């Protein structure tokens, strides 16, 4: 049994505003190498190792969206507004996409993993994306 902490979310949107998208992807490879049969994620119900692939797919989705938005000159909020969440639309707390895009943009701009980012802009953009409603955590 693997206790993953908040590296893994089952049913909720991963949130890496204070972390690192690239670092989390490396950490997922380490978890995968442990070959767990049962995982107790940081958020959501106990599950199997398939959650590693789902979280990894979401993080790569964020990286790709950030890269395309960055190249187009879009802010994280604008990139989020223009995207279809597709396979990830059922995840709880979808506004976390905006915070994750802030983190991914920082990495694209050369920030070190976990480097401080604007602590007001990201949550404010998340609230805007969330229709002006306060943030809540359902994951």
HELIX and SHEET records of a PDB file:
HELIX    1   1 UNK A   21  UNK A   33  1                                  13    
HELIX    2   2 UNK A   50  UNK A   71  1                                  22    
HELIX    3   3 UNK A   76  UNK A   81  1                                   6    
HELIX    4   4 UNK A   86  UNK A   88  5                                   3    
HELIX    5   5 UNK A   96  UNK A  108  1                                  13    
HELIX    6   6 UNK A  121  UNK A  129  1                                   9    
SHEET    1   A 2 UNK A   2  UNK A   9  0                                        
SHEET    2   A 2 UNK A  39  UNK A  43  1                                        
END                                                                             
